[in-house]
């Protein structure tokens, strides 16, 4: 996640820098540093920001499951944690999902693929960043 994206997401969540720091469990100085581009934003902070934003965006409505959007074959679904835990609307959040036919264990690498996927794009459809 880049600093401009962090700022856009924070504003979309309607949070001040202080409120965002509290919500993320980090210092206000860290938020300042992220937004100024002085420090890179750790993967776990980016992940949490996306989760909060998708939850905020959905407004309590369940989003469509990834396996329906991607038309995943049953044998692939059965190996996938998103299917196992019935979290197809949050597949991008979960490590080990079977995207592009293989499991991606590291979220930092996985999110690069997810950012190009229509599942996350649908969840963030009204966000310009």
C-alpha positions in Angstrom: 0.0 0.0 0.0 1.3 3.4 -0.9 0.9 6.6 1.2 -1.7 8.2 -1.2 -3.9 5.1 -1.0 -3.6 5.1 2.8 -4.8 8.7 2.9 -7.7 8.0 0.5 -8.8 4.9 2.4 -8.6 6.8 5.8 -10.7 9.6 4.4 -13.2 7.2 2.9 -13.6 5.6 6.3 -14.3 9.1 7.7 -11.5 8.8 10.3 -9.1 11.4 11.5 -5.4 10.5 11.7 -5.8 10.0 15.5 -8.9 7.8 15.1 -7.1 5.7 12.4 -4.1 5.2 14.7 -6.4 4.0 17.5 -8.3 1.8 15.1 -5.2 0.2 13.8 -3.4 -0.1 17.2 -0.5 2.1 16.1 0.8 5.5 17.1 -0.3 8.8 15.6 3.3 9.3 14.6 3.2 6.1 12.6 0.1 7.4 10.7 1.8 10.7 10.0 4.9 8.8 8.8 2.8 6.6 6.5 0.9 9.5 5.0 4.0 11.6 4.5 5.8 8.7 2.8 8.5 8.7 5.4 7.9 5.0 6.4 6.6 2.2 4.2 3.3 0.8 5.3 3.6 -2.8 6.6 1.6 -5.5 4.9 -0.5 -6.2 8.0 -1.6 -2.5 8.2 -2.5 -2.5 4.5 -4.4 -5.7 5.0 -6.4 -4.3 7.9 -7.2 -1.1 6.0 -8.6 -3.1 3.1 -10.6 -5.2 5.5 -12.1 -2.1 7.2 -12.8 -0.4 3.9 -14.5 -3.5 2.4 -16.6 -3.8 5.5 -17.5 -0.1 5.3 -18.2 -0.3 1.6 -20.5 -3.4 1.8 -22.7 -1.5 4.3 -23.8 -4.8 5.9 -24.6 -6.4 2.6 -22.9 -9.7 1.7 -20.8 -9.5 -1.4 -20.8 -12.3 -4.0 -18.5 -15.2 -3.3 -15.2 -15.5 -5.2 -15.9 -19.1 -6.4 -19.1 -17.9 -8.1 -17.4 -14.8 -9.7 -14.4 -16.9 -10.8 -16.4 -20.0 -11.7 -14.0 -22.2 -9.7 -14.3 -26.0 -10.3 -15.4 -28.0 -7.4 -12.1 -29.8 -6.8 -10.4 -26.4 -6.5 -13.1 -25.1 -4.2 -12.7 -28.1 -1.8 -9.0 -27.3 -1.3 -9.5 -23.6 -0.7 -9.8 -22.1 2.8 -12.3 -19.5 1.5 -14.7 -22.3 0.6 -14.0 -24.2 3.8 -14.8 -21.3 6.0 -17.5 -19.8 3.7 -15.7 -16.5 3.3 -15.7 -16.1 -0.5 -16.4 -12.4 -0.1 -13.1 -12.1 1.8 -10.9 -14.4 -0.2 -8.3 -11.7 -0.7 -7.9 -11.4 3.1 -7.2 -15.1 3.7 -3.8 -16.8 3.3 -3.7 -20.1 1.5 -6.6 -19.5 -0.9 -6.3 -21.4 -4.2 -6.1 -18.4 -6.7 -4.8 -19.1 -10.2 -4.6 -22.8 -9.3 -2.0 -22.5 -6.5 -2.1 -21.6 -2.8 -0.5 -18.3 -1.9 0.9 -18.4 1.6 2.3 -14.9 2.1 -0.3 -12.2 2.1 2.2 -9.6 0.8 2.7 -11.6 -2.4 -1.0 -12.7 -2.6 -2.4 -9.2 -2.5 -0.5 -8.3 -5.7 -2.6 -10.9 -7.5 -5.8 -9.9 -5.6 -5.4 -6.3 -6.7 -5.8 -7.4 -10.3 -8.8 -9.6 -9.5 -12.4 -8.8 -10.0 -13.4 -10.0 -6.5 -11.5 -7.3 -4.7 -12.4 -4.8 -7.5 -16.1 -5.4 -6.8 -15.6 -4.9 -3.1 -13.8 -1.6 -3.7 -15.8 -0.6 -6.8 -16.7 2.9 -5.5 -13.2 3.7 -4.3 -10.8 5.7 -6.5 -7.2 5.4 -5.5 
